[in-house]
Amino acid sequence: MDESGEKGDSYNSKRVCTRHFTFSDTRTHDTLSVCIPEVLDPQYGMYVWPCAAVLAQYIWYNQHTIPNLTILELGAGTALPGIIAAKCGALVTLSDSENLPYCLQNCHASCKANNLTNVNVLGVTWGSFTPNLINLNPQDVILASDCFYDPKDFDDVIAAIAYLISKNPKAECWCTYQVRSSDWSIEHLLHKWDLDFTSVPLSEFDADSSCIADSNLPGNHTIQMFIIKQKTN
């Protein structure tokens, strides 16, 4: 058993590679470079997925609104969006499933690689209202990058988002979603949880590119960006 309680090799024994991302603002010519550890492991959360680059670009494009916001990233994995938010001055908590300790360790590794010492890392499992979730302070923004990956998890993801927004009715969930099937939809679940959403065209924040931040992401994948809020009467 390793330190996480799992059988097999420890996180530190796994093969880690580092990806570099450099975000540029064409309006101000500002740049921001970060490095993100990726682990060559079957656990999906340990890679930077296309949605993460798009959501990180949205945060970077809106960097002037970020300082001092309290931000929680759900299903963070490699945590690229949360790292960008922290670099832009937000008070960030990175979270991933309590059942995926290697993903939580990877969040710690991403913070260390970018010299971030004030970012919290927390186990939050969708659909489980554990003390970690219940005791969270109200958040201004919830980040969800490709959390809608498997339809069986959609209701649990939205339940967590709805609970977090109920703590701060002015909160928003910034979400990116990779289109994998035209048959998948979350609109009925948002209605169930009294939530609404607004689509954000990628062209509005310079994300209509196949190579964001000098990377090869999102490539030729179809990514959508939307903002989830509490429904207003």
ChimeraX attribute file (.defattr): number of C-alpha atoms within 10 A of each C-alpha:
attribute: neighborCount
match mode: 1-to-1
recipient: residues
	/A:1	9
	/A:2	10
	/A:3	10
	/A:4	13
	/A:5	9
	/A:6	13
	/A:7	9
	/A:8	9
	/A:9	11
	/A:10	14
	/A:11	17
	/A:12	12
	/A:13	8
	/A:14	13
	/A:15	11
	/A:16	16
	/A:17	12
	/A:18	13
	/A:19	13
	/A:20	12
	/A:21	18
	/A:22	13
	/A:23	21
	/A:24	19
	/A:25	17
	/A:26	10
	/A:27	7
	/A:28	7
	/A:29	8
	/A:30	9
	/A:31	12
	/A:32	14
	/A:33	14
	/A:34	19
	/A:35	18
	/A:36	26
	/A:37	25
	/A:38	21
	/A:39	23
	/A:40	13
	/A:41	13
	/A:42	8
	/A:43	12
	/A:44	13
	/A:45	23
	/A:46	24
	/A:47	23
	/A:48	21
	/A:49	18
	/A:50	25
	/A:51	25
	/A:52	28
	/A:53	25
	/A:54	32
	/A:55	30
	/A:56	25
	/A:57	24
	/A:58	24
	/A:59	21
	/A:60	23
	/A:61	19
	/A:62	14
	/A:63	17
	/A:64	10
	/A:65	13
	/A:66	21
	/A:67	14
	/A:68	14
	/A:69	17
	/A:70	20
	/A:71	24
	/A:72	29
	/A:73	27
	/A:74	29
	/A:75	24
	/A:76	30
	/A:77	29
	/A:78	30
	/A:79	33
	/A:80	29
	/A:81	25
	/A:82	33
	/A:83	26
	/A:84	25
	/A:85	28
	/A:86	24
	/A:87	21
	/A:88	20
	/A:89	16
	/A:90	23
	/A:91	21
	/A:92	25
	/A:93	23
	/A:94	27
	/A:95	25
	/A:96	27
	/A:97	20
	/A:98	17
	/A:99	13
	/A:100	17
	/A:101	17
	/A:102	24
	/A:103	27
	/A:104	27
	/A:105	19
	/A:106	27
	/A:107	30
	/A:108	21
	/A:109	19
	/A:110	24
	/A:111	26
	/A:112	15
	/A:113	14
	/A:114	16
	/A:115	11
	/A:116	15
	/A:117	9
	/A:118	11
	/A:119	18
	/A:120	15
	/A:121	20
	/A:122	21
	/A:123	21
	/A:124	25
	/A:125	21
	/A:126	23
	/A:127	14
	/A:128	15
	/A:129	14
	/A:130	13
	/A:131	10
	/A:132	14
	/A:133	18
	/A:134	13
	/A:135	9
	/A:136	13
	/A:137	12
	/A:138	16
	/A:139	23
	/A:140	22
	/A:141	24
	/A:142	24
	/A:143	28
	/A:144	25
	/A:145	30
	/A:146	23
	/A:147	21
	/A:148	23
	/A:149	13
	/A:150	10
	/A:151	13
	/A:152	9
	/A:153	14
	/A:154	19
	/A:155	19
	/A:156	17
	/A:157	20
	/A:158	22
	/A:159	20
	/A:160	19
	/A:161	25
	/A:162	20
	/A:163	15
	/A:164	24
	/A:165	23
	/A:166	15
	/A:167	15
	/A:168	15
	/A:169	17
	/A:170	12
	/A:171	21
	/A:172	21
	/A:173	25
	/A:174	22
	/A:175	26
	/A:176	27
	/A:177	21
	/A:178	19
	/A:179	16
	/A:180	13
	/A:181	7
	/A:182	6
	/A:183	6
	/A:184	12
	/A:185	13
	/A:186	13
	/A:187	11
	/A:188	11
	/A:189	17
	/A:190	22
	/A:191	12
	/A:192	12
	/A:193	16
	/A:194	13
	/A:195	19
	/A:196	15
	/A:197	18
	/A:198	11
	/A:199	12
	/A:200	16
	/A:201	14
	/A:202	18
	/A:203	9
	/A:204	10
	/A:205	17
	/A:206	16
	/A:207	22
	/A:208	14
	/A:209	15
	/A:210	17
	/A:211	16
	/A:212	22
	/A:213	23
	/A:214	13
	/A:215	16
	/A:216	14
	/A:217	19
	/A:218	22
	/A:219	13
	/A:220	11
	/A:221	13
	/A:222	13
	/A:223	22
	/A:224	18
	/A:225	20
	/A:226	17
	/A:227	18
	/A:228	22
	/A:229	22
	/A:230	21
	/A:231	13
	/A:232	8
	/A:233	3
